[in-house]
Amino acid sequence: MNTLKKILIWSIPHGLYKYYKGTTNFQKDIDNILKMPRYTNGIINLPSHKAFEFVDNMSFYAQYIDFFHNEIYYFRISENKNPLIIDAGANIGLAIVYWKSIYPNAKIIGFEPDSDVFKVLKKNVSRYQDVEIHNYGLYHSETSLPFMSEGADSGSLIFGNDSTRTPNKVIDVKKLSPFLENKVALLKIDIEGAEYEVLKESSSMLKNVEKIFVEYHSFIGQEQVLPELL
Protein backbone atom coordinates (compact mmCIF):
# COMPACT_ATOMS: atom_id res chain seq x y z
CA MET A 1 0.00 0.00 0.00
CA ASN A 2 1.56 3.32 -1.02
CA THR A 3 2.06 6.17 1.45
CA LEU A 4 -0.70 8.40 0.04
CA LYS A 5 -3.25 5.60 0.23
CA LYS A 6 -2.22 4.91 3.83
CA ILE A 7 -2.68 8.57 4.70
CA LEU A 8 -6.11 8.67 3.11
CA ILE A 9 -7.27 5.58 4.98
CA TRP A 10 -5.76 6.63 8.31
CA SER A 11 -7.32 10.05 7.93
CA ILE A 12 -10.91 8.80 8.12
CA PRO A 13 -11.76 9.78 11.70
CA HIS A 14 -13.70 8.03 14.45
CA GLY A 15 -15.83 5.53 12.57
CA LEU A 16 -16.00 7.39 9.26
CA TYR A 17 -14.30 4.57 7.34
CA LYS A 18 -17.77 3.58 6.14
CA TYR A 19 -17.74 6.78 4.07
CA TYR A 20 -14.38 5.87 2.57
CA LYS A 21 -15.44 2.40 1.45
CA GLY A 22 -16.73 2.63 -2.07
CA THR A 23 -15.06 5.99 -2.70
CA THR A 24 -12.50 4.37 -4.99
CA ASN A 25 -11.73 7.55 -6.93
CA PHE A 26 -10.73 9.61 -3.90
CA GLN A 27 -7.00 8.85 -4.12
CA LYS A 28 -7.05 9.59 -7.84
CA ASP A 29 -8.86 12.87 -7.18
CA ILE A 30 -6.17 13.89 -4.69
CA ASP A 31 -3.45 13.05 -7.20
CA ASN A 32 -5.19 15.13 -9.85
CA ILE A 33 -5.74 18.25 -7.77
CA LEU A 34 -2.10 18.26 -6.67
CA LYS A 35 -1.18 18.62 -10.35
CA MET A 36 -3.33 21.74 -10.74
CA PRO A 37 -1.80 25.22 -10.82
CA ARG A 38 -2.07 27.03 -7.52
CA TYR A 39 -4.85 29.51 -6.72
CA THR A 40 -7.26 27.74 -9.06
CA ASN A 41 -10.75 26.80 -7.93
CA GLY A 42 -11.65 23.13 -8.06
CA ILE A 43 -14.10 20.56 -6.69
CA ILE A 44 -13.46 17.24 -4.97
CA ASN A 45 -15.75 14.59 -3.52
CA LEU A 46 -14.70 14.08 0.09
CA PRO A 47 -15.62 10.80 1.82
CA SER A 48 -18.23 12.61 3.93
CA HIS A 49 -19.02 15.62 1.73
CA LYS A 50 -19.69 15.51 -1.99
CA ALA A 51 -18.75 18.37 -4.33
CA PHE A 52 -16.52 20.27 -1.90
CA GLU A 53 -15.07 23.37 -3.54
CA PHE A 54 -11.59 24.75 -2.85
CA VAL A 55 -9.75 27.90 -3.95
CA ASP A 56 -6.19 26.58 -3.91
CA ASN A 57 -5.00 22.99 -4.22
CA MET A 58 -2.00 23.09 -1.89
CA SER A 59 -3.72 24.89 0.98
CA PHE A 60 -6.69 22.51 0.66
CA TYR A 61 -4.40 19.48 0.80
CA ALA A 62 -2.49 20.84 3.81
CA GLN A 63 -5.75 21.53 5.61
CA TYR A 64 -7.13 18.10 4.75
CA ILE A 65 -4.08 16.38 6.24
CA ASP A 66 -4.19 18.59 9.35
CA PHE A 67 -7.92 18.19 9.96
CA PHE A 68 -8.75 14.65 8.84
CA HIS A 69 -5.41 12.85 9.20
CA ASN A 70 -3.76 14.64 12.15
CA GLU A 71 -7.12 15.69 13.60
CA ILE A 72 -5.73 18.85 15.15
CA TYR A 73 -9.27 20.10 15.84
CA TYR A 74 -10.58 16.93 17.46
CA PHE A 75 -12.06 17.39 20.92
CA ARG A 76 -14.29 15.42 23.26
CA ILE A 77 -17.58 16.81 24.45
CA SER A 78 -18.52 16.37 28.08
CA GLU A 79 -22.32 16.43 28.20
CA ASN A 80 -24.01 18.40 25.44
CA LYS A 81 -24.55 16.33 22.30
CA ASN A 82 -25.25 19.55 20.40
CA PRO A 83 -22.01 21.47 21.07
CA LEU A 84 -21.55 25.08 20.02
CA ILE A 85 -18.36 25.58 18.00
CA ILE A 86 -17.03 28.97 16.93
CA ASP A 87 -14.69 29.02 13.94
CA ALA A 88 -12.83 32.33 13.70
CA GLY A 89 -11.08 32.08 10.35
CA ALA A 90 -13.36 29.58 8.63
CA ASN A 91 -11.72 29.87 5.19
CA ILE A 92 -13.49 27.47 2.78
CA GLY A 93 -15.19 25.49 5.55
CA LEU A 94 -13.11 22.32 5.68
CA ALA A 95 -12.88 22.42 9.48
CA ILE A 96 -16.66 22.80 9.62
CA VAL A 97 -17.05 19.69 7.46
CA TYR A 98 -14.68 17.85 9.81
CA TRP A 99 -16.61 18.85 12.94
CA LYS A 100 -19.90 17.95 11.28
CA SER A 101 -18.50 14.51 10.46
CA ILE A 102 -17.86 13.73 14.14
CA TYR A 103 -20.62 15.84 15.74
CA PRO A 104 -23.50 16.02 13.23
CA ASN A 105 -25.71 17.96 15.65
CA ALA A 106 -23.15 20.64 16.42
CA LYS A 107 -24.12 24.29 16.05
CA ILE A 108 -21.26 26.11 14.32
CA ILE A 109 -20.67 29.84 13.87
CA GLY A 110 -17.98 30.78 11.36
CA PHE A 111 -16.25 34.02 10.38
CA GLU A 112 -14.44 34.64 7.09
CA PRO A 113 -13.57 38.22 6.02
CA ASP A 114 -12.28 37.56 2.49
CA SER A 115 -15.31 38.05 0.21
CA ASP A 116 -13.98 35.73 -2.52
CA VAL A 117 -13.21 32.93 -0.09
CA PHE A 118 -16.53 33.53 1.67
CA LYS A 119 -18.44 32.76 -1.54
CA VAL A 120 -16.87 29.30 -1.59
CA LEU A 121 -17.42 28.83 2.15
CA LYS A 122 -21.10 29.63 1.68
CA LYS A 123 -21.45 26.94 -1.00
CA ASN A 124 -19.63 24.34 1.06
CA VAL A 125 -21.75 24.75 4.20
CA SER A 126 -25.11 25.44 2.54
CA ARG A 127 -26.31 21.89 3.25
CA TYR A 128 -26.06 22.41 7.00
CA GLN A 129 -29.04 24.13 8.61
CA ASP A 130 -27.25 24.74 11.90
CA VAL A 131 -24.16 26.49 10.51
CA GLU A 132 -24.14 30.28 10.67
CA ILE A 133 -21.44 32.19 8.77
CA HIS A 134 -20.44 35.86 8.74
CA ASN A 135 -18.50 37.72 6.05
CA TYR A 136 -16.38 39.90 8.32
CA GLY A 137 -13.30 39.66 10.47
CA LEU A 138 -12.84 39.89 14.22
CA TYR A 139 -11.06 42.62 16.15
CA HIS A 140 -11.31 44.60 19.39
CA SER A 141 -13.72 47.13 17.88
CA GLU A 142 -16.20 47.53 15.04
CA THR A 143 -14.54 49.31 12.15
CA SER A 144 -13.01 48.76 8.68
CA LEU A 145 -9.35 47.81 8.24
CA PRO A 146 -6.85 47.17 5.42
CA PHE A 147 -6.58 43.51 4.47
CA MET A 148 -4.27 41.48 2.26
CA SER A 149 -6.14 38.79 0.35
CA GLU A 150 -3.62 36.06 -0.52
CA GLY A 151 -6.01 33.93 -2.57
CA ALA A 152 -5.87 30.86 -0.36
CA ASP A 153 -5.79 30.55 3.44
CA SER A 154 -3.35 33.28 4.50
CA GLY A 155 -5.31 36.51 4.11
CA SER A 156 -4.58 38.89 6.97
CA LEU A 157 -5.05 42.35 8.43
CA ILE A 158 -2.14 44.74 7.88
CA PHE A 159 -0.57 46.18 11.03
CA GLY A 160 2.10 48.80 11.62
CA ASN A 161 4.94 49.33 9.17
CA ASP A 162 4.91 45.93 7.50
CA SER A 163 6.49 46.56 4.10
CA THR A 164 6.41 42.86 3.18
CA ARG A 165 2.64 42.77 2.65
CA THR A 166 0.42 45.11 0.65
CA PRO A 167 -3.29 45.48 1.42
CA ASN A 168 -5.60 44.89 -1.54
CA LYS A 169 -8.96 45.04 0.25
CA VAL A 170 -10.72 46.80 3.07
CA ILE A 171 -12.80 44.55 5.31
CA ASP A 172 -15.32 45.02 8.09
CA VAL A 173 -14.34 43.77 11.53
CA LYS A 174 -16.48 43.25 14.62
CA LYS A 175 -16.21 42.00 18.19
CA LEU A 176 -16.23 38.34 19.18
CA SER A 177 -17.63 38.83 22.70
CA PRO A 178 -21.34 38.98 21.70
CA PHE A 179 -21.03 35.41 20.41
CA LEU A 180 -19.69 34.08 23.71
CA GLU A 181 -22.77 34.65 25.84
CA ASN A 182 -23.70 30.96 25.75
CA LYS A 183 -21.55 27.95 26.58
CA VAL A 184 -19.03 27.27 23.80
CA ALA A 185 -17.57 23.78 23.49
CA LEU A 186 -14.70 24.89 21.22
CA LEU A 187 -13.41 28.28 20.16
CA LYS A 188 -10.95 28.00 17.28
CA ILE A 189 -9.04 31.15 16.32
CA ASP A 190 -6.87 31.22 13.19
CA ILE A 191 -7.12 34.80 11.96
CA GLU A 192 -3.59 35.57 10.78
CA GLY A 193 -2.47 38.23 13.23
CA ALA A 194 -5.36 39.67 15.26
CA GLU A 195 -5.47 36.91 17.87
CA TYR A 196 -4.30 39.07 20.77
CA GLU A 197 -6.76 41.88 20.07
CA VAL A 198 -9.68 39.46 19.79
CA LEU A 199 -8.84 37.51 22.94
CA LYS A 200 -8.25 40.68 24.95
CA GLU A 201 -11.58 42.16 23.83
CA SER A 202 -13.47 38.99 24.74
CA SER A 203 -11.49 38.09 27.88
CA SER A 204 -14.41 38.64 30.25
CA MET A 205 -16.52 36.15 28.27
CA LEU A 206 -13.93 33.39 27.91
CA LYS A 207 -15.28 31.80 31.08
CA ASN A 208 -18.05 30.44 28.87
CA VAL A 209 -15.58 28.64 26.60
CA GLU A 210 -14.66 25.06 27.44
CA LYS A 211 -11.77 24.62 24.98
CA ILE A 212 -9.75 27.15 22.97
CA PHE A 213 -7.48 26.51 19.98
CA VAL A 214 -5.40 29.53 18.92
CA GLU A 215 -2.94 29.65 16.03
CA TYR A 216 -0.66 32.60 16.79
CA HIS A 217 0.81 34.66 13.95
CA SER A 218 3.58 37.23 14.08
CA PHE A 219 4.32 39.82 11.39
CA ILE A 220 6.90 42.52 10.76
CA GLY A 221 5.84 45.80 12.34
CA GLN A 222 3.52 44.11 14.81
CA GLU A 223 4.28 44.08 18.54
CA GLN A 224 5.15 40.65 19.91
CA VAL A 225 2.48 39.74 22.47
CA LEU A 226 2.68 35.95 22.67
CA PRO A 227 3.87 35.99 26.33
CA GLU A 228 0.77 37.97 27.30
CA LEU A 229 -1.47 35.39 25.64
CA LEU A 230 0.25 32.60 27.53
N, C-alpha and C positions, 0 to 999 in steps of 0.2 A: 504494500500500500504506500503510495507516494506521500510526501510530507504535506502537500496541500490538502489531499483528501483526508488525511488524519486530522488536520486542523479543522476542516469543515465538519467532520463527524464529532470531534471533541467539543466543538463550539455550540452544539445544540444543548441548551441548558435545561436542567431540572425536569426531565420527562418529555422534552419536546422532540425527542428522536422520532416520534411517530410522524412529525411533520416532515422530517428529512426523508423518511422511507418513501420511495416513489418519486422523489424529486431528483431524478437521475441527471438532469441537465444543469444542476446548480453549479457543480464544479466547472463545467464547460463555460457557463455564464461568467463565473469569476475570471477564468482565463481570458475570456474575450474582453471584458471591461478593462482589465489591466493593460490591454494593448491599445486602448483608446487614447487619444490626445487628452492632456489635462484640461480642466475647466470646460468640459463638454458635458451637457446633460445626457443622461441615459436612464434606462429602466431595467430593473432586475427583479426576478421572482424570488423573494426570500422564502425559506421553509415555512415561516408563519405569517407571511404578508406578501400577497401577490402584487405585481406591478408597482414596486417601490421605486420612486424616482430619486436620482442623485444629481448633484451639480458638478461633481469632480470625482473622477474614478479613484485617485489615490487617497484622498481624504475619506471617501466612503469606505474603502478597503481597510484603512487604519482604524476607523471607528468600528467597523464590523468585528475586527479581531479583538479590539479592546472591550466591546460590549458583550458580544456573544461567545467569544472564546475565552478571554481573560475574565470576563464578568466583573469589571471594575465597579459597576453600579448595582451589583447584587446586594440585597439586604433582606433581613428577616423581619417580618412584622410580628408584633407581640400579641395583639388582640384583634384589632379592627381588620376585617377581611376586605374592607373597602378603603385602603389607605389613600391619603392625600399626598401626592408627590408634586413638588414644584421644580420645574426645569428652567433655570435661568441660563439661557444660551442654548436654545433647543435645536438650532441649525436646521437640518432637513427632517428631523424627527426620528432618527434611528434609535436613540435612547428610549423614546416614548414607545416605539414598537417593541423594544426589549422588555420594558416594564410591563407592557400589556400582555406579553407572552407568558410572564410568570405570575402576574396579578391582574387577571382580566377585568376585575371589578374596580380597579384603582381609578381614582379621580386624579387627573393630571392637568396642571396649569403650566403652560410653556410661554417663554418670551424669546422672540427673535427679532432684532432691530433691522436687519438687512432686508429691504423690501423684495429683492430678487430671490433671495433664499427663502423668505417667508412664503412666497407663492408656491414653492415646492413643498415646504412644510405643510401648508394648508391642504394640498392634494394628498399627502401621505397620511395625514391623520383624520381625513374627512369621514372615514368609516366608523370612527369612535365617537359615540354620543357624549361620553363623559370626559372628553379632552377639550380644554379651553386654551386658545392660543392668542397672544397679543403681539402686534407688530410694533414694538418699541423696546428700547433698552432700559436698563435699571441703573439708578444713580442715587445720590443722596438728596436730590431735589428734582422738581418737575421743570424741565427746560428743554432746549434743543442744543445739540453739541456736534462738533465735527467728527466724522467717522470715516475710516478707511475700509472700503469693501474690497476684500481680497479675492472674492469669487469662489471661495470654498468654505472652510471652517475657521478662518483666522481673522475675520473682520474685527475691528477694534476701535474704540474711542481714541482720539489723539490728545495726549497730555503734554504740557510744558513745551520744551524746545527740542522735540524729537525730530531731527532732520532726516531720519532714515525712513519715515513713513509720511505719505502725503494724503490728506483727507480728500475723498472724492464724493462724499455725501454729507448731508446733515440729517441727523436722526432725532426723534423725540425720545426722551428718557423720563422715567417716573420712579416713584418710590416702591420698594418691595414690601415695606411694613404692613400696608393694608391687606396683603394677602396672607399674613401670618396670624390672623386673629383666631383661626381654628387650629386644632392639632394637626401638625404636618409630620408624616412618617419619614419623609426624606426631602431635604432641600439640597439640590445639586446646583452649584454655581460654577460656570465656565464661561466667563464673559470678557476674557482677553484684556484685563487691566483695571477694571473698576471694582474688583472684589472688596477691597478695603472700604471704599466709600459706601458700598451697598450694605456690608455687614455692620459698619458703624451706625448707619442710619436706622437699621432694623434691630439693633442690639437689644432693645427693651422687649422685643417680641420673640427673640430666639428661644425663650423659655418654652414656647409652644412647639419647638422643632425637636423631634426625637433623634434624627441623624442628619449630619451635614457633610456634604462632599464639596470641597473647594479646590479648584485648580488655580493656583496662583500664577500670575504673569507679571513680569517686570520689563519695563521699556526704558530706553534712553530718555532722560529728561523728566522721569517720574520718580518721586521720592520713594525710597525703599522702606516699606512698612510691614514686611513679613513678620518681624519679631513682635509687633503689636498684635497681629492676628493670632499668633501662637500664645 
